[in-house]
Amino acid sequence: MKMMVTGHRPERLQGKELEVIKWLDEKLREYQPTKAICGMASGVDQMYAELALKQRIPLTAALPYKKDWDKLHPVVQEQLHQADEVVYACEKYDKKGYYIRDCMMVDAADIVLAVWDGNKWGGTWNTIEYALSKGKEVIFFPWK
């Protein structure tokens, strides 16, 4: 079973980082996916990638376009080096690359973990909408 995550960057997590890490860890242990698919953005994606690597779950890193890895944050560079697979939505920068990447991840996944604050705007919401339209199982973080 293949599992992906969608979630907010740090500025929208409202101090819930430790709760999110615990929840993601629990879901990875509960479902024991054969592949973890991650968009590698800061925030929830980074947390998920780190947990998947620690649990030795094969990681597919999905990037919106080909980037010079040397310009990425050192943590992301290390996660990309440890990933089993790195895929790109576009060859070069395209503003649609993020949406294309998110759709690729949903299409490849059986289950979608969603860390969403309930606001119907932004990439996380767009990804959730797309996943639901495709009939994917979406498991929501219990945002309080």
LINDAUR-V766373 format. One record per pair of residues at least 4 apart in sequence whose C-alpha atoms are under 8 Angstrom apart, sorted by the first residue. I is the first residue (numbers start at 1). J is the second residue. If there is no record, write none. Layout:
# LINDAUR-V766373
i=I j=J
i=I j=J
This chain:
# LINDAUR-V766373
i=1 j=32
i=1 j=33
i=1 j=34
i=1 j=35
i=1 j=109
i=1 j=110
i=1 j=111
i=2 j=33
i=2 j=34
i=2 j=35
i=2 j=36
i=2 j=37
i=2 j=108
i=2 j=109
i=2 j=110
i=2 j=111
i=3 j=33
i=3 j=34
i=3 j=35
i=3 j=36
i=3 j=37
i=3 j=109
i=3 j=110
i=3 j=111
i=3 j=112
i=3 j=113
i=4 j=36
i=4 j=37
i=4 j=38
i=4 j=105
i=4 j=106
i=4 j=109
i=4 j=111
i=4 j=112
i=4 j=113
i=5 j=37
i=5 j=38
i=5 j=39
i=5 j=44
i=5 j=45
i=5 j=48
i=5 j=112
i=5 j=113
i=5 j=114
i=5 j=115
i=6 j=38
i=6 j=39
i=6 j=44
i=6 j=45
i=6 j=112
i=6 j=113
i=6 j=114
i=6 j=115
i=6 j=124
i=6 j=127
i=6 j=128
i=7 j=43
i=7 j=44
i=7 j=45
i=7 j=114
i=7 j=115
i=7 j=116
i=7 j=124
i=8 j=12
i=8 j=13
i=8 j=43
i=8 j=44
i=8 j=115
i=8 j=116
i=8 j=124
i=9 j=13
i=9 j=41
i=9 j=42
i=9 j=43
i=9 j=44
i=10 j=14
i=10 j=17
i=10 j=42
i=10 j=43
i=10 j=44
i=12 j=117
i=13 j=17
i=13 j=43
i=13 j=117
i=16 j=20
i=17 j=21
i=18 j=22
i=19 j=23
i=20 j=24
i=20 j=44
i=20 j=115
i=20 j=141
i=21 j=25
i=21 j=47
i=21 j=48
i=22 j=26
i=23 j=27
i=23 j=141
i=24 j=28
i=24 j=48
i=24 j=51
i=25 j=29
i=25 j=48
i=25 j=51
i=26 j=30
i=27 j=31
i=27 j=32
i=28 j=32
i=28 j=33
i=28 j=52
i=32 j=57
i=33 j=57
i=34 j=57
i=34 j=58
i=35 j=57
i=35 j=58
i=35 j=59
i=35 j=60
i=36 j=49
i=36 j=52
i=36 j=57
i=36 j=58
i=36 j=59
i=36 j=60
i=37 j=59
i=37 j=60
i=37 j=61
i=37 j=62
i=37 j=105
i=37 j=109
i=38 j=45
i=38 j=48
i=38 j=49
i=38 j=59
i=38 j=60
i=38 j=61
i=38 j=62
i=38 j=105
i=39 j=45
i=39 j=61
i=39 j=62
i=39 j=63
i=39 j=64
i=39 j=101
i=39 j=102
i=39 j=105
i=40 j=45
i=40 j=46
i=40 j=49
i=40 j=61
i=40 j=62
i=40 j=63
i=40 j=76
i=41 j=45
i=41 j=46
i=42 j=46
i=43 j=47
i=44 j=48
i=44 j=115
i=45 j=49
i=46 j=50
i=46 j=76
i=47 j=51
i=48 j=52
i=49 j=53
i=49 j=59
i=49 j=79
i=50 j=54
i=50 j=79
i=51 j=55
i=52 j=56
i=52 j=57
i=52 j=58
i=52 j=59
i=53 j=57
i=53 j=58
i=53 j=59
i=53 j=79
i=53 j=82
i=53 j=83
i=58 j=83
i=58 j=84
i=59 j=83
i=59 j=84
i=59 j=85
i=60 j=83
i=60 j=84
i=60 j=85
i=60 j=86
i=60 j=87
i=61 j=80
i=61 j=83
i=61 j=85
i=61 j=86
i=61 j=87
i=62 j=86
i=62 j=87
i=62 j=88
i=62 j=89
i=62 j=101
i=62 j=105
i=63 j=86
i=63 j=87
i=63 j=88
i=63 j=89
i=63 j=98
i=63 j=101
i=64 j=88
i=64 j=89
i=64 j=90
i=64 j=93
i=64 j=97
i=64 j=98
i=64 j=99
i=64 j=100
i=64 j=101
i=65 j=88
i=65 j=89
i=65 j=90
i=65 j=91
i=65 j=92
i=65 j=93
i=65 j=94
i=65 j=97
i=66 j=88
i=66 j=90
i=66 j=91
i=66 j=92
i=66 j=93
i=67 j=71
i=67 j=92
i=68 j=72
i=69 j=77
i=70 j=77
i=72 j=76
i=72 j=77
i=73 j=77
i=74 j=78
i=75 j=79
i=76 j=80
i=77 j=81
i=78 j=82
i=79 j=83
i=80 j=86
i=88 j=101
i=89 j=97
i=89 j=98
i=89 j=100
i=89 j=101
i=89 j=104
i=90 j=94
i=90 j=97
i=93 j=97
i=96 j=100
i=97 j=101
i=98 j=102
i=98 j=123
i=99 j=103
i=99 j=123
i=99 j=126
i=99 j=127
i=100 j=104
i=101 j=105
i=102 j=106
i=102 j=127
i=103 j=107
i=103 j=127
i=103 j=130
i=103 j=131
i=104 j=108
i=105 j=109
i=106 j=110
i=106 j=112
i=106 j=127
i=106 j=130
i=106 j=131
i=106 j=136
i=107 j=131
i=107 j=134
i=109 j=136
i=110 j=136
i=110 j=137
i=111 j=136
i=111 j=137
i=111 j=138
i=111 j=139
i=112 j=131
i=112 j=136
i=112 j=137
i=112 j=138
i=112 j=139
i=113 j=138
i=113 j=139
i=113 j=140
i=113 j=141
i=114 j=124
i=114 j=128
i=114 j=138
i=114 j=139
i=114 j=140
i=114 j=141
i=115 j=124
i=115 j=140
i=115 j=141
i=115 j=143
i=116 j=124
i=116 j=125
i=116 j=140
i=116 j=141
i=116 j=143
i=117 j=143
i=118 j=143
i=119 j=125
i=120 j=125
i=121 j=125
i=121 j=126
i=122 j=126
i=123 j=127
i=124 j=128
i=125 j=129
i=126 j=130
i=127 j=131
i=128 j=132
i=128 j=138
i=129 j=133
i=130 j=134
i=131 j=135
i=131 j=136
i=131 j=137
i=131 j=138
i=132 j=136
i=132 j=137
i=132 j=138
